[in-house]
Amino acid sequence: MSRPDISTSKPLSGAAARHLAYRPEIDGLRAFSVLSVVLYHFGVPGLDGGFVGVDIFFVISGFLIGGLLWSELRETGRIDLGRFYMRRMRRLAPAFFAMAIASSVFAWLVLLPFEFREFGKSLIAATVWLSNVQFWREAGYFDVAAESKPLLHTWSLSVEEQFYVFLPLALLALRIVRGATIPALILIWLVSAVACIAMTPTYPEATFFLFPFRAWELLTGVLLAIALRNQSIRPWPGLSWIGLALVAVSIIAMRSDGFPGWQAILPVAGAALILANAGQDNLANRLLALKGPVFVGLISYSLYLWHWPVLILSRYWRDGYASPFEAAGWLALATILAILSWALVERPLRHAHWIGAPAFLGGSIAVGLVVLTFGGLIYVRDGVANRFPPEVRAHIDASQDFLQDWSRCDTAASGPLAGIETCDIGPEGAPKVLIWGDSHLRALMDGLALAADEAGTPGMIIWRGGCPPLFGVAKDESASTPSQDASCLRANNQLEQAFAQMDSVERILLVGRWSYYAEGTGIGRDAANLITLRPAPGSGLQADNQAVLFDLALEETVKTLNDDFGEVHVLRQVPEIPDYSSREVARMLAHGRASPSEITATFSAKSETLAARVMGAETCLYPMATKGLITLIDPWPRLCPERCSVMMDGKPVYFDNNHINNAGARALRDLFMPFLTGTVGS
């Protein structure tokens, strides 16, 4: 999201000087891009594809940086790497550090320890240009949500900074073979673009965050700059209008599902067409070069830096905005901070040539070390929980107690389970027990692992969030993307074949949020979550409604698993406490929005009310248990002694309204001993 120094205030010679003449319409295009992103994030209607502003910025950066480096290489036969990186540091570092330090102060004041710990990790990653890798690795069902990640936006800065490392080194390496540079860049562009398009349906997080899948967007700008420099293409006024139309359509009509993929071609092509005509005297360029768009373009880097932490921290602290007018107020604050950042930090330090390169480099390293140290301290001290009073700590602890041990989890590269993550539990050896489920299984994982160690039974866990452990059904879920829904069906089809080949397994346990799948909706805090089951192609299942389809699918799944393993266990889902969320309770207490007495009502619910909720899902469970087709494991007597409650021995054992936390999983682990040891009924 940067604006390279393309002014002619410094003496340049020959072709380099001609190429680098300042073009205000590029700042106008940058304004288009940053406003689409910022207004999209602040929820302005009609900008469903505003996120493509980042892709437009990638093309602009590739065009400007590629033009600078190519001109220098052609003019001098070399690239002054020291000068190049010093200019990048002067351009990017001061405003970034100002934003990072200010965000750290306010994050200290409002973020819960679990979220503040993750903030420390992202602060480190952003400072060393790796936040895109961090956010890719964290992307998942129970990742800290975007609304508590003040530095999430730095992923695109990391992509650009990785590009700044890659491009000059690539140009220097490729010049060794005469005539190889442009063909090699085209080949890299092609490989990156094809990989992005081909892999987005299966690996959307990787193609969104990682540089290799975004390189083609930046290289589009690089190749365009080279083509213009070599006069390989000629401008045509109509290109600007076509480009503006593509950009406008992308910003208005693009959808996030399946992005980037092939959809990214539209904004990238639009930006490239506008840039191809930059410098020409036509109406489109004159509109882009107006003072208003140009000024927004000048502050675009600072505006991008500041808008996201202002949005996230204010919305987090306020528990959402009360009205569009409040959102507009916070947007105005972000804009004021951006202008101040540009006027007082970004521009002065960028042009502060009285600060020599060694002093600037030393100062930047010193500030960077301070930021890294602070991020490290936050992380190793688990978010500094003692910032909050004791009455808040119980629910803070519950909100943090949901990080399982993934050290024994792996994804097979080949074999029947290729591409499916599995987690070993118990002692080493071929698994004797298999546990298959959705996110409710993930919630139980540490308790099951401890129980398997105590029982001396090697086992395997396979879980996928929001994916019912059932054969023969596909799902459409509001909390998932179509690609994730399709991935669930593919994985279950694969598991149906793989289970038949797992000869060492003697018993299987199914864990799921059964009422969600039977009823098609969440409850209480997550009542807006909807899921629709339908017969999978070729399954032969037919039903008039979802509850009946669920029963049929569960019966067929149990029948298949009995054929594969001979012994099937099913966990009765833990009772749902409709209005509880450990994070929300902790936030309300920490931010003074509620007193302990005011939130006590969210801790429990009547057993008979919750029993009615699960009745539809259990119409086939008890008959199957009576017939000996399954062994039912029931946690309700432990969690509902009188009223169903999130509290056990005075401490919360729930994470949210339907998942227990690690403390709860450990407290219930003895329920699984008969399954793990094979002593049911003995």
Secondary structure by P-SEA (a helix, b strand, c coil): ccccccccccccccaaaaaacccaaaaaaaaaaaaaaaaaaacccccccccaaaaaaaaaaaaaaaaaaaaaaaaccccaaaaaaaaaaaaccaaaaaaaaaaaaaaaacccaaaaaaaaaaaaaaaaccaaaaaaaacccccccccccccccaaaaaaaaaaaacaaaaaaaacccccaaaaaaaaaaaaaaaaaaacccccccccccccccaaaaaaaaaaaaaaaaaccbbbbcaaaaaaaaaaaaaaccccccccccccaaaaaaaaaaaaaacccccaaaaaaacaaaaaaaaaaaaaaacaaaaaaaaaaaacccccaaaaaaaaaaaaaaaaaaaaccaaaaaacccccaaaaaaaaaaaaaaaaaaaaaaaaaccccccccccaaaaaaaaaccccccccbbbbcccccccbbbbbccccccccbbbbbcaaaaaaaaaaaaaaaaacccbbbbbbcccccccccccccccccaaaaaaaaaaaaaaaaaaaacccccbbbbbcaaaaaaacccccccccbbbbbccccccccccccaaaaaaaaaaaaaaaaaaaccbbbbbccccccccccaaaaaaaaaacccccccccccccccaaaaaaaacccccaaaaaaaaccbbbbbcccccccccccccccccccccccccccaaaaaaacccccccccccccc
